[in-house]
Protein backbone atom coordinates (compact mmCIF):
# COMPACT_ATOMS: atom_id res chain seq x y z
CA UNK A 1 0.00 0.00 0.00
CA UNK A 2 1.00 3.63 -0.54
CA UNK A 3 -0.04 6.24 1.99
CA UNK A 4 0.36 10.00 2.30
CA UNK A 5 0.83 12.05 5.49
CA UNK A 6 0.39 15.79 6.05
CA UNK A 7 0.32 18.14 9.01
CA UNK A 8 -2.02 21.13 8.74
CA UNK A 9 -3.10 24.15 10.78
CA UNK A 10 -1.06 25.61 13.64
CA UNK A 11 2.05 23.81 14.81
CA UNK A 12 2.16 22.14 18.21
CA UNK A 13 4.45 19.81 20.16
CA UNK A 14 4.14 16.17 19.13
CA UNK A 15 3.61 16.52 15.38
CA UNK A 16 6.91 14.82 14.56
CA UNK A 17 6.13 12.04 17.03
CA UNK A 18 2.81 11.45 15.24
CA UNK A 19 4.47 11.41 11.80
CA UNK A 20 7.00 8.94 13.16
CA UNK A 21 4.26 6.80 14.71
CA UNK A 22 2.41 6.53 11.41
CA UNK A 23 5.50 6.09 9.28
CA UNK A 24 7.42 3.52 11.30
CA UNK A 25 4.35 1.38 11.96
CA UNK A 26 3.30 1.55 8.31
CA UNK A 27 6.76 0.59 7.07
CA UNK A 28 7.99 -1.87 9.69
CA UNK A 29 4.76 -3.68 10.55
CA UNK A 30 2.79 -3.45 7.31
CA UNK A 31 5.39 -2.93 4.56
CA UNK A 32 3.75 0.24 3.23
CA UNK A 33 5.39 3.04 1.27
CA UNK A 34 4.97 6.43 2.91
CA UNK A 35 4.91 9.87 1.29
CA UNK A 36 5.05 13.14 3.19
CA UNK A 37 3.32 16.22 1.76
CA UNK A 38 4.87 19.63 2.45
CA UNK A 39 3.02 22.52 4.10
CA UNK A 40 -0.30 20.88 4.87
CA UNK A 41 -2.93 20.75 2.14
CA UNK A 42 -0.78 23.07 0.02
CA UNK A 43 1.53 20.12 -0.65
CA UNK A 44 -1.39 18.04 -1.89
CA UNK A 45 -2.52 20.85 -4.18
CA UNK A 46 0.97 21.58 -5.54
CA UNK A 47 2.05 17.92 -5.63
CA UNK A 48 4.95 18.80 -3.33
CA UNK A 49 6.01 15.61 -1.56
CA UNK A 50 8.89 13.31 -0.67
CA UNK A 51 8.97 9.58 -0.10
CA UNK A 52 9.92 9.00 3.51
CA UNK A 53 12.41 6.39 4.69
CA UNK A 54 12.71 4.79 8.10
CA UNK A 55 16.06 6.50 8.61
CA UNK A 56 14.42 9.93 8.45
CA UNK A 57 12.48 9.16 11.63
CA UNK A 58 15.66 8.91 13.70
CA UNK A 59 15.71 11.64 16.36
CA UNK A 60 12.24 12.95 15.46
CA UNK A 61 10.47 11.82 18.61
CA UNK A 62 11.83 14.61 20.79
CA UNK A 63 11.73 17.44 18.24
CA UNK A 64 9.13 20.21 18.23
CA UNK A 65 7.56 21.57 15.06
CA UNK A 66 6.95 19.36 12.05
CA UNK A 67 9.33 17.75 9.58
CA UNK A 68 6.77 18.25 6.81
CA UNK A 69 5.91 21.87 7.54
CA UNK A 70 2.38 23.16 7.87
CA UNK A 71 0.00 25.84 6.60
CA UNK A 72 -3.56 27.02 7.06
CA UNK A 73 -4.52 26.28 3.46
CA UNK A 74 -8.25 25.49 3.18
CA UNK A 75 -8.85 23.87 -0.19
CA UNK A 76 -12.64 24.01 0.09
CA UNK A 77 -12.71 27.75 0.71
CA UNK A 78 -14.22 28.73 -2.62
CA UNK A 79 -13.96 31.65 -4.95
CA UNK A 80 -17.30 32.95 -6.17
CA UNK A 81 -18.02 33.21 -9.86
CA UNK A 82 -21.23 35.20 -9.75
CA UNK A 83 -23.61 33.31 -7.47
CA UNK A 84 -22.06 29.92 -8.17
CA UNK A 85 -19.07 28.75 -6.07
CA UNK A 86 -16.10 27.47 -8.04
CA UNK A 87 -13.88 24.79 -6.49
CA UNK A 88 -10.53 24.06 -8.16
CA UNK A 89 -8.17 22.98 -5.39
CA UNK A 90 -10.07 19.79 -4.38
CA UNK A 91 -9.87 18.68 -8.01
CA UNK A 92 -6.08 19.13 -7.96
CA UNK A 93 -5.90 17.14 -4.73
CA UNK A 94 -7.91 14.28 -6.20
CA UNK A 95 -5.79 14.33 -9.36
CA UNK A 96 -2.49 14.19 -7.44
CA UNK A 97 -3.83 11.53 -5.06
CA UNK A 98 -4.83 9.39 -8.04
CA UNK A 99 -1.61 9.93 -10.02
CA UNK A 100 0.51 8.95 -7.03
CA UNK A 101 -1.71 5.86 -6.63
CA UNK A 102 -2.24 6.48 -2.95
CA UNK A 103 -4.32 4.02 -0.96
CA UNK A 104 -4.90 6.39 1.95
CA UNK A 105 -4.18 9.85 3.29
CA UNK A 106 -3.48 10.69 6.94
CA UNK A 107 -4.38 14.24 7.95
CA UNK A 108 -2.87 15.40 11.25
CA UNK A 109 -4.47 18.56 12.61
CA UNK A 110 -7.15 20.30 14.63
CA UNK A 111 -10.79 21.16 13.97
CA UNK A 112 -10.23 22.80 10.60
CA UNK A 113 -8.08 19.94 9.40
CA UNK A 114 -10.65 17.32 10.42
CA UNK A 115 -13.35 19.32 8.63
CA UNK A 116 -11.29 19.35 5.43
CA UNK A 117 -10.43 15.66 5.88
CA UNK A 118 -14.14 14.88 6.06
CA UNK A 119 -14.83 16.86 2.88
CA UNK A 120 -12.04 14.97 1.08
CA UNK A 121 -13.52 11.69 2.30
CA UNK A 122 -16.85 12.77 0.80
CA UNK A 123 -14.99 13.35 -2.48
CA UNK A 124 -14.01 9.68 -2.51
CA UNK A 125 -10.53 9.71 -0.96
CA UNK A 126 -9.55 7.20 1.71
CA UNK A 127 -8.81 9.51 4.63
CA UNK A 128 -7.90 9.08 8.30
CA UNK A 129 -7.61 11.96 10.77
CA UNK A 130 -5.32 12.36 13.75
CA UNK A 131 -6.33 15.08 16.26
CA UNK A 132 -3.80 17.61 17.51
CA UNK A 133 -4.13 21.02 19.13
CA UNK A 134 -3.00 22.75 22.29
CA UNK A 135 -6.63 23.89 22.75
CA UNK A 136 -7.81 20.29 23.36
CA UNK A 137 -11.08 21.14 21.58
CA UNK A 138 -11.37 18.48 18.86
CA UNK A 139 -14.69 16.72 19.19
CA UNK A 140 -14.79 13.00 19.97
CA UNK A 141 -11.46 12.52 21.75
CA UNK A 142 -10.77 12.97 25.45
CA UNK A 143 -7.40 14.54 24.69
CA UNK A 144 -5.36 15.83 21.78
CA UNK A 145 -1.59 15.75 21.72
CA UNK A 146 -0.02 19.17 22.14
CA UNK A 147 -2.29 20.04 25.05
CA UNK A 148 -0.12 18.57 27.80
CA UNK A 149 3.01 20.36 26.57
CA UNK A 150 1.20 23.69 26.35
CA UNK A 151 -0.28 23.13 29.81
CA UNK A 152 3.18 22.59 31.27
CA UNK A 153 4.50 25.76 29.62
CA UNK A 154 1.52 27.85 30.76
CA UNK A 155 1.63 26.48 34.31
CA UNK A 156 5.35 27.14 34.62
CA UNK A 157 4.86 30.73 33.41
CA UNK A 158 2.06 31.39 35.89
CA UNK A 159 4.11 29.83 38.70
CA UNK A 160 6.88 32.32 37.96
CA UNK A 161 4.45 35.24 37.95
CA UNK A 162 3.30 34.31 41.46
CA UNK A 163 6.60 35.45 42.94
CA UNK A 164 6.49 38.79 41.11
CA UNK A 165 2.86 39.34 42.07
CA UNK A 166 3.60 38.62 45.71
CA UNK A 167 6.73 40.77 45.81
CA UNK A 168 5.00 43.83 44.37
CA UNK A 169 1.49 43.14 45.73
CA UNK A 170 0.08 43.22 42.22
CA UNK A 171 -2.80 41.70 40.34
CA UNK A 172 -1.36 39.69 37.44
CA UNK A 173 -3.51 38.99 34.37
CA UNK A 174 -2.24 36.12 32.19
CA UNK A 175 -3.79 35.49 28.78
CA UNK A 176 -3.58 31.97 27.32
CA UNK A 177 -4.67 30.59 23.96
CA UNK A 178 -8.20 29.31 23.43
CA UNK A 179 -10.57 31.02 21.00
CA UNK A 180 -13.72 29.00 21.65
CA UNK A 181 -12.69 26.53 24.35
CA UNK A 182 -11.19 27.25 27.76
CA UNK A 183 -9.48 23.94 28.46
CA UNK A 184 -5.98 25.40 28.62
CA UNK A 185 -6.91 28.38 30.80
CA UNK A 186 -9.01 26.17 33.08
CA UNK A 187 -6.34 23.53 33.63
CA UNK A 188 -3.41 25.94 33.86
CA UNK A 189 -5.39 28.11 36.25
CA UNK A 190 -6.12 25.15 38.50
CA UNK A 191 -2.58 23.75 38.31
CA UNK A 192 -1.02 27.10 39.23
CA UNK A 193 -3.50 28.17 41.92
CA UNK A 194 -5.19 30.88 39.87
CA UNK A 195 -7.68 32.97 41.82
CA UNK A 196 -9.89 34.20 38.98
CA UNK A 197 -10.28 32.09 35.82
CA UNK A 198 -12.18 33.41 32.80
CA UNK A 199 -13.12 31.08 29.95
CA UNK A 200 -15.41 31.53 26.91
CA UNK A 201 -17.92 28.93 28.12
CA UNK A 202 -18.82 30.79 31.34
CA UNK A 203 -20.12 34.34 30.76
CA UNK A 204 -18.56 36.67 33.30
CA UNK A 205 -19.97 39.81 34.89
CA UNK A 206 -17.75 42.85 35.38
CA UNK A 207 -19.29 43.50 38.77
CA UNK A 208 -18.52 39.94 39.90
CA UNK A 209 -14.85 40.30 38.92
CA UNK A 210 -14.43 43.56 40.79
CA UNK A 211 -16.32 42.37 43.87
CA UNK A 212 -14.25 39.19 44.07
CA UNK A 213 -10.90 40.99 43.81
CA UNK A 214 -11.93 43.65 46.34
CA UNK A 215 -13.04 40.91 48.71
CA UNK A 216 -9.62 39.25 48.45
CA UNK A 217 -7.97 42.59 49.15
CA UNK A 218 -10.18 43.16 52.20
CA UNK A 219 -9.15 39.73 53.49
CA UNK A 220 -5.52 40.92 53.45
CA UNK A 221 -4.59 38.75 50.48
CA UNK A 222 -1.92 40.95 48.92
CA UNK A 223 -2.06 39.78 45.32
CA UNK A 224 -4.29 37.96 42.83
CA UNK A 225 -3.63 35.74 39.80
CA UNK A 226 -6.14 36.15 36.96
CA UNK A 227 -5.95 33.51 34.20
CA UNK A 228 -7.99 34.15 31.04
CA UNK A 229 -8.56 32.53 27.66
CA UNK A 230 -8.03 34.77 24.64
CA UNK A 231 -11.55 34.07 23.38
CA UNK A 232 -13.52 35.55 26.28
CA UNK A 233 -16.09 38.25 25.54
CA UNK A 234 -14.60 41.73 25.35
CA UNK A 235 -15.27 45.12 23.83
CA UNK A 236 -13.13 46.82 21.19
CA UNK A 237 -9.96 45.54 19.55
CA UNK A 238 -7.75 45.26 22.60
CA UNK A 239 -6.46 41.89 23.68
CA UNK A 240 -8.42 40.03 26.32
CA UNK A 241 -5.60 40.65 28.80
CA UNK A 242 -5.56 44.39 28.16
CA UNK A 243 -9.34 44.61 28.38
CA UNK A 244 -9.58 42.79 31.71
CA UNK A 245 -6.45 44.50 33.04
CA UNK A 246 -7.86 47.95 32.31
CA UNK A 247 -11.17 46.98 33.89
CA UNK A 248 -9.44 45.94 37.09
CA UNK A 249 -7.19 49.01 37.24
CA UNK A 250 -10.01 51.44 36.55
CA UNK A 251 -12.51 49.90 38.95
CA UNK A 252 -10.25 48.93 41.85
CA UNK A 253 -7.14 51.06 41.61
CA UNK A 254 -5.03 47.95 42.26
CA UNK A 255 -1.63 47.83 40.58
CA UNK A 256 -2.18 45.45 37.69
CA UNK A 257 0.09 43.94 35.00
CA UNK A 258 -0.80 41.88 31.93
CA UNK A 259 1.13 39.04 30.30
CA UNK A 260 0.24 37.37 26.99
CA UNK A 261 2.08 34.08 26.51
CA UNK A 262 1.19 33.82 22.81
CA UNK A 263 3.13 31.44 20.60
CA UNK A 264 5.45 30.38 23.42
CA UNK A 265 2.68 27.93 24.32
CA UNK A 266 2.93 26.14 20.96
CA UNK A 267 6.67 25.74 20.54
CA UNK A 268 9.44 23.54 21.82
CA UNK A 269 9.96 19.95 22.80
CA UNK A 270 6.86 17.83 23.44
CA UNK A 271 6.26 16.52 26.94
CA UNK A 272 6.64 12.77 27.55
CA UNK A 273 2.84 12.48 27.70
CA UNK A 274 2.46 14.12 24.29
CA UNK A 275 5.24 12.02 22.77
CA UNK A 276 3.50 8.86 23.87
CA UNK A 277 0.00 9.98 22.88
CA UNK A 278 1.11 11.22 19.45
CA UNK A 279 3.00 7.96 18.84
CA UNK A 280 -0.05 5.93 19.87
CA UNK A 281 -2.30 7.97 17.58
CA UNK A 282 0.10 7.54 14.67
CA UNK A 283 0.54 3.79 15.12
CA UNK A 284 -3.22 3.31 15.47
CA UNK A 285 -3.82 5.28 12.26
CA UNK A 286 -1.50 2.88 10.42
CA UNK A 287 -3.45 -0.06 11.86
CA UNK A 288 -6.69 1.52 10.65
CA UNK A 289 -5.24 1.83 7.14
CA UNK A 290 -4.24 -1.84 7.21
CA UNK A 291 -7.83 -2.69 8.19
CA UNK A 292 -9.12 -0.28 5.51
CA UNK A 293 -11.04 1.60 8.15
CA UNK A 294 -11.37 4.93 6.36
CA UNK A 295 -13.41 8.09 6.83
CA UNK A 296 -12.59 8.15 10.54
CA UNK A 297 -10.45 9.97 13.09
CA UNK A 298 -8.33 8.35 15.78
CA UNK A 299 -9.70 9.15 19.25
CA UNK A 300 -8.79 8.57 22.88
CA UNK A 301 -11.61 7.38 25.15
CA UNK A 302 -10.44 6.94 28.71
CA UNK A 303 -7.15 5.07 28.32
CA UNK A 304 -8.16 3.25 25.14
CA UNK A 305 -7.83 4.17 21.48
CA UNK A 306 -10.80 4.01 19.18
CA UNK A 307 -12.13 5.96 16.19
CA UNK A 308 -15.08 8.17 15.32
CA UNK A 309 -16.43 9.30 11.97
CA UNK A 310 -14.75 12.29 10.36
CA UNK A 311 -18.20 13.71 9.74
CA UNK A 312 -18.83 13.84 13.49
CA UNK A 313 -15.34 15.08 14.37
CA UNK A 314 -15.22 17.74 11.69
CA UNK A 315 -18.54 19.41 12.41
CA UNK A 316 -18.43 19.98 16.18
CA UNK A 317 -16.13 21.57 18.77
CA UNK A 318 -15.36 20.14 22.20
CA UNK A 319 -15.90 22.88 24.77
CA UNK A 320 -15.84 23.00 28.57
CA UNK A 321 -19.05 22.01 30.31
CA UNK A 322 -19.66 24.72 32.97
CA UNK A 323 -20.95 22.03 35.34
CA UNK A 324 -18.00 19.70 35.00
CA UNK A 325 -16.18 18.41 38.12
CA UNK A 326 -13.02 20.47 37.60
CA UNK A 327 -15.00 23.70 37.78
CA UNK A 328 -16.94 22.57 40.83
CA UNK A 329 -13.68 21.65 42.53
CA UNK A 330 -12.18 25.06 41.73
CA UNK A 331 -15.21 26.80 43.22
CA UNK A 332 -14.91 24.66 46.37
CA UNK A 333 -11.31 25.91 46.70
CA UNK A 334 -12.38 29.55 46.51
CA UNK A 335 -11.56 30.27 42.87
CA UNK A 336 -13.95 32.45 40.88
CA UNK A 337 -15.07 32.31 37.26
CA UNK A 338 -16.43 35.84 37.31
CA UNK A 339 -20.06 34.75 37.18
CA UNK A 340 -21.15 34.94 40.83
CA UNK A 341 -22.16 38.26 42.38
N, C-alpha and C positions, 0 to 999 in steps of 0.2 A: 504494500500500500504506500501511497504518497500522501503526506499531509503538510499543510501550511500552518504557520504560527504567526500571530501578530500581537503587538501590545498597543493599545489605543487609549486616548484620553490623557489625563494628568499622570505624571510619574508617581511612583510610591515605592517604598522599600519592599523587596520580595519579588519584583518582576523577573529578575534574572533567575531566582530560585524556581519560579514557576516554569519559565522557559526550559530550564534544565530538567525539571521534573517530567515535563512532557517529552522532551527530546530523548533523554537517556532511556526512559521506559519504552518509548516507541522503537528506538533502535535496538537496545539490548534485549528486551523481552519479546518484542513482536517483529523485529526485522524490517521495520518501516524506513522509508526515506523521508527526511524532514527538511522542509524549506522555511526559511525565515524571511518575512516581508518587512521592509524598512518603513519606519515612520507611520505605523498604524495602517489605516485603510488607504492612505496615500500610496503605499507600496503595492497594494493590490490593484489600484487604479493605474499606476504607472508601470506595473510589471517589474518593480524593483525588488529583487530578492536574491538570496544566496542559499545554496544547499549547505546545511549545517552538518558538521562531523562531531563525533563523540569527543574528540580532543578539544573542541572549542568550548565545551562545558567545564573544563578544568578551571577551578578558581572562581567560578561564577556565583557559587552559593552565597558567598559573603558580600558580594558587591551590590551597592545601591544602583539606582537607575535601571536602564534596560539596554542590553546588547543590541537590540533591534531598533532602538529609537521609537519615538511615539509622536503622535500629532492629534489634533482635535478635528480632523477631517470627518465630515458627515456626508457620506455619499448619497443619502436620500434627501438631503436638503436641496429642494428643486429650484430651478430658475423658471420664472413664469414667461410663457409666450402667449400674451393675451390673457385669456381666462384659463387656458389649459396648461397644467404643469408639464415641464419637459425634463425627463430623467435621462442622463447620459452616463453618469459614473457607474451606476449598478450594471449597466450593459458591459462596460469595460471590465468590471470585476468578474462577471460571469464568463466573458471571453477569455480572460487570462487564466481563470480557474480551470476552464475546459482545456485550453491549449497546453497547460502544464500537466494535465491529466491528474489533478488532485482528487483524492478520495474523500478528504475531509479538511476542514479549516477550523483551527482553534483560535478563538478571539478572547484575549485577556484584557479585561477592563471593567469599568464601573457601569452605572446605569445607562449612560448614553451608548456605550459599546454593546451592552446586552440588547438594547433596543435595535441597534443596527444589525447585530447578529441575527435577531429574530426576523427582521425584514429580509436578510439574505437567505435565511432558511425558507421563507415563504417564496423566494425566487427560485427555489429548487436546489440550493447548495446544501451539502452535508456540513452542518455547523455545530460546534460545541463551544459553550461559553465558560470562562473561568472568572469568578468575581474578585475584583481588587478595588480598594479605595480606602483612604484613611478615614473617610466619613462613616464607614460601616453601615451604609444605607441601601445596599443592594437587596432587593426583595428576595425572600426564599431561603436565605442562608443566615445562620446564627452569627457568623462572623466572616469578614473579608480579611485577606492578608493586607498588610499595610497599616491596619488600625492599631495593632499592639505597639509597633515601632513609634508611630505618631503619638500614642498615649504616653509612652515612656519619655519622649522628648518634651511634650507639653507639661507633664508632671514634674520633670526635673527643672524646667524653667520656672514654674510656679513656686516650687520649693525654694529656689534661689531668691525669688522676689519676696518671700516671707521675711527674710532677714533684713532686707532693705526697708520693707514696710514697717517692721518693728522698730528698727533703729531710728527712723524719721517720723514715726507715728503717722503714717500716711495710709490713705485708701489706694490700693493698687487695682487697676482694671486691666485684665488680660484677655485679649481677643484671640480666639482659636478658630480654625476652619470649621465649616459646617453651614452650608447655605440653607438647606431645608430640614436637616436632621441634627439633633444636638447630642449625638452619642459621644463625641470627643469631648465637648465641653462638660457634659454630665460626668463622665468617668474621670477626666482629669481633675475636675473640681472636687469630686469625692476623694480621689487618691491623694490630693494635696491639701485637704482640709479647707477648701474654699468656703467662704461664709455666705456669699450670694452668688447663685448660679442662674444665668439667664439663657434659655434655649428657645428655638422657634416654636416648639410644640406647646409651650405653656405661656399664654399671653400675660405679660407683666403689667403692673400699674405703677406709674411714676410715684404716686403717693406711698405705695407699699415699699418701694425701694428706699425712699427717703426716711420713712418711719422706722424701718428695720435698722438702717445704719445709725440713725440718731439714738435708737434704743441701745445699740451696742456701745456707743460712745458714752451714754449715760451710765452704763454698767461698768465703766472704767476699762473697757477693752480698747486699747490704744490704736489699733489698726484693723483694717478689714481687707479681705481678699475677694475681689469680684471677678468671676470667670464667666465669659460670655461667648456665645457662638456668633459668627459673623452675620448669620442670616436672621437675627432677631429683628423685630419691627423697629423702625426708626424713621425720623423725619429728615428730609434734605439729603445731600450727597456726602455728608461726613461718614467716616467709618463708624461701625457700631461702637468701638472703644471710645472714640472721640465724642460721640453723641451721649453715651452713658456717663463718661467722665465729666463732660460739661454740665450735665444734669446734676450730678452729685456736688460738684464745686459750687454751682449757682444756688442750689437749694439748701446746702448744709454749711458751706464755708470750709469744709474739711480740705486739707491739702491732699490733692489727688493726682496720680500719675497714670498714664495709659501705656500699655505695651501690646504691640501686634506681632505675634510670632511669625505669621505669614508662611513663606515657602520653607522655612527651617523645618517645619513639621513634616515635610514630604521627602526630605533628602536623607542621604547617609546610609549607613549599613543597617540591614534589617535585623530586628531582634531575633533571638533563637526561636521564639514562638512563631514569628512570621516566616522564618526560613522553613520550619517544619510544615506549617500549614500550606504555604505556597507549593512546596514539594509534593505534599499529599494531593493537593488539587491537581497539579500537573500530571502526576502518575495516574490518578483516577481518570483524568480526561483521556489519556492514552488507552486505558482499559476500555472506556466507553467507545472509542473509535474501533478497537478490536472487536467489540460486540456489535458494532454498527448501531449504536444508540445515539442517534443524531437529533438535532432540534432541541437540545437540552443544555442546561447549565449545571456545572458541578455545584453542590451545596453541602454545607456542614449543618447537621441536625444533632444537637447534643455533642457527643464525641464521635459520631459516625458520619461517613460520607454517603451522600445520595445524589440525586439529580432532580431538577424540576424543569418544566417546559420553559423554553426561551420566551414564549409568548407571555407566560405569567411573570417571569423575571424582568422582562423588558418593558412592562407597562405599569409597574407599580414601584413605589419607593418605601423603604423600611424606615419608619420614623419612631421616635420614642413615645411610648404610651405614658401619658401623664400619671396614670395610676400604677405604674409598675413598681416592683419592690424596691429597686434602687432609690427611687425618688421618695418613697415612704420612709426608708431608712434615713435618708439625708434630712428629712423634716424632723424625724425623731431626735437627730443629733443637733438640731438647732439651726440648720442651714435654711436659707430662704430661696424661693424661686421667683420672688417679686410679685406674687399673685395673692398674697394674704394681707389684708389691711388690719 
